[in-house]
């Protein structure tokens, strides 16, 4: 569906994207995460055809996206800072979207109105709160029935009830129409609930790209209660973080969890107590960035 190969983009001699590789399958909900300045918004503007790369390739359904009006007609994009015409209300923007997208469904627009009861459709959108402006953007975008929806900080400014409603609507569209969704967000706890694949960006590159389940299986927290000091693991494992409280040692480890348990028991004896604890996406992000010159303080979870 979406294929990004070795994409490079520079602004005033500074590389914002430094060889990005990224792959999103049809029907995926793909979370793009990373620190500020990692290049998330820049790659999103390439996926939507706003920017043209200096080098590399970007294909959507096998076609280049830049200046491809037909392919852009299959994409709905909601940026962090939403643009509306100066005097436009929701009804006027609806008519604009109908003219812009051949797939816009008027029946869906009126059916979806019940999910956004607080929106005054005849009020100037620019006079609405930021959260309400985001609601209008979702409302209009869903009515396009896009094949791909690309979202940059999608639920910023929304209250918890509306956030949950937005996610439910999106996931319903994914299930019913096999829609593909790419989400850039700093809210990792929410992404964990909705995404099935994750790409972690840093310094203009995608460092890690995996399914969320594979990512959580490959990095884990292990707590060991034992005598005789720090538990030993072979070179087959990379220890991302280590701390201890008395005889209880906590390690964040990358590798095979079952083999890790076997090695620790062989090293410390059968009386050793070993617990494997899953990591949240937020914890994985912290420790992965900790391995990439990111300052990570001593945190006990």
C-alpha positions as CSV (number, residue, x, y, z in Angstrom):
1,X,0.0,0.0,0.0
2,X,2.6,2.6,1.2
3,X,6.2,2.1,0.3
4,X,8.9,4.6,1.2
5,X,12.5,3.8,0.1
6,X,15.6,5.7,1.2
7,X,13.9,9.1,1.2
8,X,16.0,12.2,1.8
9,X,14.8,15.8,2.2
10,X,16.8,18.8,3.2
11,X,15.8,22.4,4.1
12,X,18.5,25.1,3.9
13,X,21.2,22.5,4.0
14,X,19.8,20.6,7.0
15,X,18.5,17.1,6.5
16,X,15.1,16.6,7.9
17,X,14.8,13.1,6.4
18,X,18.0,11.1,6.1
19,X,17.2,7.9,4.3
20,X,13.7,7.0,5.5
21,X,12.4,3.5,4.9
22,X,8.8,2.9,5.8
23,X,6.2,0.3,4.8
24,X,2.4,0.2,5.5
25,X,0.1,-2.6,4.4
26,X,-3.5,-2.1,3.4
27,X,-5.8,-2.1,6.3
28,X,-3.0,-1.4,8.8
29,X,-3.3,1.2,11.6
30,X,0.3,2.4,11.7
31,X,1.6,4.6,14.5
32,X,4.5,6.9,13.8
33,X,6.3,8.0,16.9
34,X,9.4,9.9,17.8
35,X,10.8,12.9,19.6
36,X,10.3,16.4,18.5
37,X,12.3,17.1,15.3
38,X,12.5,13.4,14.4
39,X,10.9,14.1,10.9
40,X,7.4,12.7,11.5
41,X,5.5,15.7,10.1
42,X,8.0,16.0,7.2
43,X,7.5,12.4,6.1
44,X,3.7,12.8,6.4
45,X,3.8,15.8,4.1
46,X,5.6,13.6,1.6
47,X,3.0,10.9,1.9
48,X,0.3,13.4,1.1
49,X,2.2,14.8,-1.9
50,X,2.8,18.3,-0.3
51,X,6.6,17.9,-0.4
52,X,8.7,16.3,-3.1
53,X,11.7,14.3,-1.9
54,X,15.3,15.2,-2.9
55,X,16.1,11.5,-3.3
56,X,14.5,8.2,-2.8
57,X,11.0,6.8,-3.7
58,X,7.5,7.0,-2.4
59,X,4.8,4.8,-3.8
60,X,1.1,4.4,-2.8
61,X,-0.6,1.5,-4.5
62,X,2.5,1.4,-6.8
63,X,2.1,5.0,-7.9
64,X,4.1,8.1,-7.1
65,X,2.1,10.5,-5.0
66,X,3.6,13.9,-5.9
67,X,1.3,15.8,-8.4
68,X,-0.9,12.7,-8.6
69,X,-4.4,14.2,-8.3
70,X,-6.2,10.8,-8.8
71,X,-4.3,9.2,-5.9
72,X,-4.6,12.3,-3.7
73,X,-8.4,12.0,-4.1
74,X,-8.2,8.7,-2.2
75,X,-6.4,10.2,0.8
76,X,-7.8,12.2,3.7
77,X,-5.3,14.2,5.7
78,X,-5.9,15.9,9.0
79,X,-2.8,18.0,10.0
80,X,-2.1,19.2,13.5
81,X,-2.9,22.8,12.5
82,X,-6.1,22.7,10.5
83,X,-6.9,25.2,7.7
84,X,-10.4,26.5,7.1
85,X,-11.5,29.4,4.8
86,X,-11.9,32.6,6.7
87,X,-15.7,32.9,6.7
88,X,-16.6,29.2,6.2
89,X,-19.0,27.3,8.4
90,X,-19.4,23.5,8.5
91,X,-22.1,23.4,5.7
92,X,-19.9,25.5,3.4
93,X,-16.9,23.3,4.0
94,X,-19.1,20.3,3.4
95,X,-19.9,21.7,-0.1
96,X,-16.2,22.4,-0.7
97,X,-15.3,18.8,0.2
98,X,-18.1,17.5,-2.1
99,X,-16.6,19.5,-5.0
100,X,-13.1,18.3,-4.1
101,X,-13.7,14.6,-3.5
102,X,-15.9,12.6,-5.9
103,X,-16.3,10.0,-3.2
104,X,-17.9,12.4,-0.7
105,X,-21.1,10.8,0.7
106,X,-23.8,13.2,1.7
107,X,-25.8,10.5,3.4
108,X,-22.9,9.7,5.6
109,X,-22.5,13.4,6.4
110,X,-26.0,13.7,7.8
111,X,-25.8,10.3,9.5
112,X,-22.5,11.3,11.2
113,X,-24.0,14.6,12.5
114,X,-25.4,12.8,15.6
115,X,-21.9,12.0,16.7
116,X,-21.0,15.7,16.8
117,X,-24.0,17.2,18.5
118,X,-22.1,20.2,19.9
119,X,-21.1,21.5,16.4
120,X,-23.2,24.5,15.2
121,X,-23.0,23.8,11.5
122,X,-23.9,27.5,10.6
123,X,-21.3,29.0,12.9
124,X,-17.9,30.2,11.5
125,X,-15.5,27.3,12.1
126,X,-12.7,29.6,13.0
127,X,-14.8,30.8,15.9
128,X,-15.0,27.3,17.3
129,X,-12.6,25.9,19.9
130,X,-9.6,23.9,18.7
131,X,-11.3,20.7,19.8
132,X,-14.5,21.5,17.8
133,X,-12.4,22.3,14.8
134,X,-10.8,18.9,15.0
135,X,-14.2,17.3,15.2
136,X,-15.3,19.1,12.0
137,X,-12.2,17.9,10.3
138,X,-12.9,14.2,11.3
139,X,-16.5,14.6,10.3
140,X,-15.8,15.8,6.8
141,X,-12.9,13.4,6.3
142,X,-14.8,10.3,7.2
143,X,-17.5,11.3,4.7
144,X,-14.9,11.2,1.9
145,X,-14.6,7.4,2.5
146,X,-10.9,7.6,1.9
147,X,-8.7,4.5,1.1
148,X,-6.0,6.1,3.3
149,X,-6.4,8.5,6.3
150,X,-3.3,10.3,7.5
151,X,-3.4,12.0,10.8
152,X,-0.9,14.3,12.6
153,X,-1.7,14.6,16.3
154,X,-5.3,13.7,15.6
155,X,-7.0,14.0,19.0
156,X,-5.0,16.9,20.5
157,X,-7.5,19.3,22.1
158,X,-10.4,16.7,22.4
159,X,-12.0,15.7,25.7
160,X,-11.7,12.0,26.7
161,X,-15.2,11.1,25.6
162,X,-14.8,12.6,22.1
163,X,-11.3,11.1,21.8
164,X,-12.8,7.6,22.4
165,X,-15.6,8.3,20.0
166,X,-13.2,9.4,17.3
167,X,-11.1,6.2,17.7
168,X,-14.2,4.1,17.6
169,X,-15.3,5.7,14.3
170,X,-11.9,5.2,12.8
171,X,-11.5,1.6,13.8
172,X,-15.0,0.9,12.5
173,X,-14.0,2.3,9.1
174,X,-10.9,0.2,9.1
175,X,-12.9,-2.9,9.9
176,X,-15.8,-2.2,7.4
177,X,-13.8,-0.8,4.5
178,X,-10.2,-2.0,5.1
179,X,-9.1,1.6,5.3
180,X,-5.4,2.2,6.0
181,X,-4.6,4.7,8.7
182,X,-1.2,6.4,9.5
183,X,-1.1,8.3,12.8
184,X,1.6,10.5,14.1
185,X,1.2,11.2,17.8
186,X,3.0,11.8,21.1
187,X,0.2,10.1,23.0
188,X,1.7,6.6,23.1
189,X,-0.8,5.2,25.5
190,X,-3.6,5.9,23.1
191,X,-1.7,4.6,20.1
192,X,-1.1,1.3,21.9
193,X,-4.9,0.8,22.0
194,X,-5.5,1.4,18.3
195,X,-2.3,0.6,16.3
196,X,-1.2,-2.8,15.0
197,X,2.1,-1.6,13.6
198,X,4.6,1.0,14.8
199,X,7.5,2.9,13.3
200,X,9.9,4.7,15.7
201,X,11.6,7.7,14.1
202,X,14.7,9.6,15.3
203,X,17.0,12.0,13.5
204,X,15.3,11.7,10.2
205,X,15.2,7.9,10.0
206,X,12.8,5.1,11.0
207,X,14.9,3.2,13.5
208,X,12.4,0.4,14.2
209,X,9.4,-0.7,12.2
210,X,7.4,-3.7,13.5
211,X,4.0,-5.0,14.5
212,X,3.2,-3.9,18.0
213,X,3.0,-7.5,19.2
214,X,6.5,-8.3,17.8
215,X,7.9,-5.1,19.4
216,X,6.5,-6.0,22.8
217,X,7.7,-9.6,22.4
218,X,11.2,-8.5,21.5
219,X,11.7,-6.0,24.4
220,X,10.6,-7.0,27.9
221,X,11.1,-6.2,31.6
222,X,12.5,-8.9,33.7
223,X,12.6,-8.8,37.6
224,X,14.9,-11.2,39.4
225,X,15.0,-11.8,43.1
226,X,18.3,-13.7,43.9
227,X,21.4,-13.8,46.0
228,X,24.9,-13.2,44.7
229,X,24.6,-9.9,42.8
230,X,23.5,-8.9,39.3
231,X,22.0,-11.7,37.1
232,X,24.2,-12.6,34.1
233,X,23.0,-12.8,30.5
234,X,25.0,-13.8,27.5
235,X,26.0,-11.6,24.6
236,X,22.9,-12.7,22.7
237,X,20.9,-10.1,24.7
238,X,21.2,-6.4,24.9
239,X,20.4,-4.8,28.3
240,X,18.8,-1.4,27.7
241,X,18.4,-0.6,31.4
242,X,19.2,-2.1,34.8
243,X,18.4,-1.1,38.4
244,X,18.0,-2.8,41.7
245,X,16.2,-2.5,45.0
246,X,18.0,-4.7,47.6
247,X,18.1,-8.2,46.1
248,X,15.5,-7.5,43.4
249,X,17.1,-6.6,40.1
250,X,15.1,-5.1,37.2
251,X,16.4,-5.3,33.7
252,X,15.0,-4.1,30.4
253,X,16.2,-6.6,27.8
254,X,16.0,-7.1,24.1
255,X,16.0,-10.7,22.9
256,X,14.2,-14.0,23.5
257,X,12.4,-13.9,26.8
258,X,12.3,-17.7,27.3
259,X,16.0,-18.1,26.7
260,X,16.7,-15.2,29.1
261,X,14.8,-16.9,31.9
262,X,16.7,-20.2,31.3
263,X,20.1,-18.4,31.4
264,X,19.3,-16.5,34.6
265,X,18.1,-19.7,36.3
266,X,21.2,-21.6,35.2
267,X,23.3,-18.7,36.5
268,X,21.6,-18.1,39.9
269,X,20.0,-21.4,40.6
270,X,16.4,-22.8,40.8
271,X,15.6,-20.9,44.0
272,X,15.8,-17.6,42.0
273,X,12.4,-15.9,41.4
274,X,12.0,-14.6,37.9
275,X,9.1,-12.5,36.6
276,X,8.6,-11.4,33.0
277,X,6.6,-8.2,32.7
278,X,5.3,-6.7,29.4
279,X,6.3,-3.2,28.5
280,X,4.0,-0.5,27.3
281,X,4.6,1.3,24.0
282,X,5.6,4.3,26.1
283,X,8.2,2.4,28.0
284,X,9.6,0.8,24.8
285,X,9.9,4.3,23.3
286,X,11.8,5.6,26.3
287,X,14.3,2.8,26.4
288,X,14.8,2.7,22.6
289,X,15.4,6.4,22.6
290,X,17.7,5.9,25.6
291,X,19.9,3.8,23.3
292,X,20.0,6.6,20.7
293,X,21.7,9.4,22.7
294,X,18.4,10.4,24.4
295,X,18.8,11.3,28.0
296,X,16.9,8.7,30.1
297,X,16.8,9.1,33.8
298,X,16.6,6.3,36.3
299,X,12.9,5.4,36.4
300,X,11.4,2.4,38.2
301,X,8.1,1.3,36.7
